[in-house]
């Protein structure tokens, strides 16, 4: 079982979940041919990745 020991562990988990949701939305958009849905899912994935990078930078700065 994975133990969450600090705030960054939870933060990374949330970013990962958001990224997976964004990927699912983008794939759904591809199957339905909905361009705006594809864009929205891609933005969600990119935003989650950027948030994870910012969090990692802050986490490293705390050490």
Backbone bond lengths (Angstrom), bond angles and torsions (degrees), N, CA, C in turn:
res aa  C-N    CA-C-N  psi(-1)  N-CA   C-N-CA  omega(-1)  CA-C   N-CA-C  phi
1 X - - - 1.451 - - 1.532 109.04 -
2 X 1.289 115.85 137.52 1.460 121.14 -179.55 1.521 109.35 -82.87
3 X 1.322 115.16 134.73 1.465 119.67 177.72 1.519 109.26 -105.09
4 X 1.311 115.41 137.06 1.459 120.97 176.09 1.524 107.46 -97.59
5 X 1.321 115.66 115.13 1.456 119.79 -172.56 1.520 114.20 -102.77
6 X 1.325 118.15 -18.91 1.464 119.12 -179.82 1.525 109.68 -149.88
7 X 1.319 116.04 179.63 1.464 121.25 -175.15 1.520 112.33 -63.83
8 X 1.327 117.07 -31.63 1.458 118.99 -176.23 1.526 112.06 -68.06
9 X 1.322 117.74 -31.67 1.465 120.36 177.76 1.522 110.85 -61.25
10 X 1.315 117.17 -44.30 1.465 121.28 177.79 1.533 111.00 -68.09
11 X 1.311 116.05 -39.89 1.462 121.81 179.82 1.529 110.27 -61.39
12 X 1.329 116.38 -45.14 1.461 120.55 179.39 1.528 111.00 -65.25
13 X 1.330 117.02 -37.10 1.462 120.58 177.65 1.525 111.07 -62.75
14 X 1.325 117.14 -44.75 1.467 121.28 179.59 1.530 110.40 -64.12
15 X 1.326 117.49 -42.89 1.470 120.35 178.32 1.526 111.11 -62.71
16 X 1.314 116.93 -38.88 1.456 120.29 177.65 1.517 112.63 -64.97
17 X 1.331 116.31 -41.69 1.467 120.45 178.33 1.526 110.29 -64.66
18 X 1.330 117.49 -43.49 1.466 120.39 177.91 1.527 111.38 -61.93
19 X 1.306 116.13 -38.91 1.457 119.83 179.31 1.528 111.25 -65.69
20 X 1.322 116.92 -42.33 1.467 120.08 177.81 1.522 111.45 -64.79
21 X 1.324 116.90 -39.48 1.470 120.07 177.05 1.525 110.68 -63.72
22 X 1.320 116.58 -42.06 1.461 120.32 178.07 1.515 111.91 -62.69
23 X 1.326 116.29 -39.62 1.464 119.71 178.01 1.527 110.68 -65.15
24 X 1.321 116.60 -40.51 1.471 119.95 178.31 1.525 111.01 -64.03
25 X 1.327 116.88 -40.74 1.467 120.77 178.41 1.525 110.39 -64.00
26 X 1.325 116.68 -42.43 1.466 120.18 179.83 1.528 111.36 -64.37
27 X 1.321 117.04 -41.99 1.469 120.09 178.65 1.521 110.28 -65.29
28 X 1.328 117.27 -40.75 1.466 120.48 176.53 1.531 110.02 -60.01
29 X 1.319 116.51 -42.75 1.461 120.17 178.00 1.517 112.53 -62.11
30 X 1.327 116.15 -36.06 1.466 119.57 178.34 1.524 111.30 -67.62
31 X 1.318 116.95 -39.22 1.466 119.09 -179.19 1.519 111.90 -71.32
32 X 1.331 117.07 -29.16 1.460 120.90 -178.95 1.527 112.78 -94.42
33 X 1.321 117.24 -9.71 1.458 120.78 -178.77 1.517 112.94 73.27
34 X 1.320 116.62 28.63 1.465 121.76 -178.38 1.526 108.97 -99.45
35 X 1.315 116.40 104.77 1.465 121.28 -175.16 1.520 112.40 -62.57
36 X 1.322 117.65 -43.94 1.467 119.77 -177.93 1.530 111.52 -66.35
37 X 1.317 117.52 -31.35 1.462 120.45 176.84 1.520 110.52 -68.47
38 X 1.320 116.72 -39.53 1.465 120.85 176.63 1.523 109.83 -62.38
39 X 1.323 116.32 -45.76 1.466 120.87 179.84 1.527 110.39 -62.96
40 X 1.321 117.07 -43.79 1.467 120.42 179.55 1.518 112.21 -61.43
41 X 1.324 116.98 -43.43 1.463 120.18 177.69 1.512 111.92 -64.64
42 X 1.320 116.58 -39.65 1.463 120.57 178.88 1.524 111.62 -66.02
43 X 1.321 116.27 -39.38 1.468 120.24 177.57 1.522 110.28 -64.82
44 X 1.327 117.24 -39.04 1.462 120.69 178.48 1.525 111.09 -64.26
45 X 1.317 117.30 -41.88 1.464 120.80 177.76 1.527 110.29 -64.30
46 X 1.331 116.84 -46.37 1.464 120.38 179.52 1.513 112.63 -64.08
47 X 1.323 116.50 -40.32 1.466 120.45 178.20 1.513 112.00 -64.40
48 X 1.322 117.03 -40.13 1.464 120.29 178.46 1.526 110.50 -65.82
49 X 1.328 116.73 -39.45 1.460 120.11 177.29 1.519 112.34 -65.33
50 X 1.322 116.45 -41.06 1.467 120.33 177.95 1.522 110.94 -66.13
51 X 1.325 116.99 -41.17 1.466 120.41 178.52 1.522 110.69 -63.79
52 X 1.324 116.74 -38.37 1.460 119.99 177.59 1.520 110.96 -64.86
53 X 1.328 117.49 -39.92 1.467 120.83 178.61 1.522 111.25 -65.20
54 X 1.326 117.31 -41.80 1.470 120.75 177.78 1.525 110.05 -63.71
55 X 1.328 116.56 -43.26 1.462 120.01 178.71 1.514 112.06 -63.33
56 X 1.337 117.06 -39.03 1.458 120.79 178.62 1.521 110.78 -65.68
57 X 1.316 116.76 -39.51 1.464 120.67 177.57 1.523 110.81 -63.23
58 X 1.326 117.14 -42.97 1.467 120.66 178.12 1.521 111.11 -67.11
59 X 1.331 116.93 -37.91 1.465 120.96 179.85 1.524 110.33 -64.79
60 X 1.346 116.51 -42.86 1.461 120.40 178.34 1.523 111.42 -66.44
61 X 1.324 117.31 -33.16 1.464 120.71 -179.77 1.525 111.23 -69.75
62 X 1.334 117.13 -26.77 1.463 120.42 179.81 1.517 112.43 -72.60
63 X 1.331 117.92 -22.97 1.476 120.98 -177.79 1.499 112.34 -76.14
